[in-house]
């Protein structure tokens, strides 16, 4: 059994983190000092201008505790993990799998199929709760996604697969826009924009995708896979392609459904966003605090896993999937089985 430890999120600008024997000491402007036992922390995620002492970074690297840097908008900036975990034979097998175009395509197909299946489930759930034209529209979109799911499984080339994935994303976000009930003071969501997001809904999605990516990256590292050598996403310096592959099946459930809940329940409001010079939109400090609290609860939620035959917490599902991928790469499983929600 893997113990479910906590992630420490620090977003107070000007705060600093220090090592105090076996504890982490947090020093923040105009706030009392706080100490947390390191043994209860699995990872540390900091946003913006937050400093970490060299002693704390060294201790985290020695313990295998990851430290992640994010921008205030939720964009992944960097990660420290300490010595590489896992054995060289697994990573060698991963490189051989990537070099084999058919093996690479097979794994990429599974990643896209998992994403499309879970995207379709989000729209199906929305259709059950909708009425009239919206219900008809959502059901039609789920039928279109079903057709694209078949095309993804049969794609003969990676380019064809990427074309199917792009087409499905446009249909899915069309359905997601219809399911959102944003208040009048939040601009309506019409399409996915990023780098930078230019409206509150896209800012929220980008932030949640950054958190999901962090989970997938950590899962790949924990299992011993190279997070920068992916199968669906292409190779590029500094791009964690495998982490991006692994997160695809989790995006609809981990990020999109949580965003829908927060917006439709009016938990996230216009006051939780700010517009920067140039038009980029990001969460305010209060908005990030609210979202991180909700995210921590969402991570503890348990979801059924068909292959394991039991429920697994959202925090551990990416690790389970990274292990299944490793087994496929080593030849112990005939194919990679993405996590899908019924």
Number of C-alpha atoms within 10 A of each C-alpha: 3 5 8 13 12 16 16 17 17 21 21 17 16 12 19 18 22 18 21 15 11 13 17 18 19 19 18 17 11 7 9 8 10 12 15 15 12 21 13 14 18 18 19 18 18 24 22 18 16 17 15 15 11 12 13 21 20 15 16 22 16 12 15 18 22 20 22 19 21 21 16 19 23 23 19 18 13 12 16 16 20 17 10 13 15 15 11 13 11 18 19 15 16 22 15 14 20 19 12 10 13 14 17 18 22 20 24 25 28 21 25 24 26 24 28 28 22 21 30 26 18 23 27 20 13 21 22 11 11 16 12 8 9 16 19 12 17 28 20 16 21 24 13 15 24 16 12 20 23 13 17 26 16 13 19 14 15 20 12 14 23 18 14 20 21 12 13 26 18 13 16 23 18 18 26 21 17 18 21 17 16 21 14 8 9 17 13 16 19 15 15 18 15 14 10 16 20 19 23 24 28 21 25 28 22 23 27 24 24 20 21 24 24 21 22 29 27 22 24 27 19 18 20 20 29 24 21 20 22 25 26 26 18 13 14 10 7 9 15 21 21 23 28 24 26 33 24 23 26 28 19 24 18 19 21 20 16 19 23 21 14 18 19 16 12 13 14 24 17 16 12 19 22 18 14 10 7 8 12 17 22 27 24 16 16 13 19 23 17 16 22 19 11 14 18 16 11 16 16 15 13 15 15 17 17 13 10 9 8 10 13 16 16 21 21 19 22 25 21 18 22 27 19 21 24 22 16 19 25 17 11 11 13 10 16 21 18 24 26 20 18 9
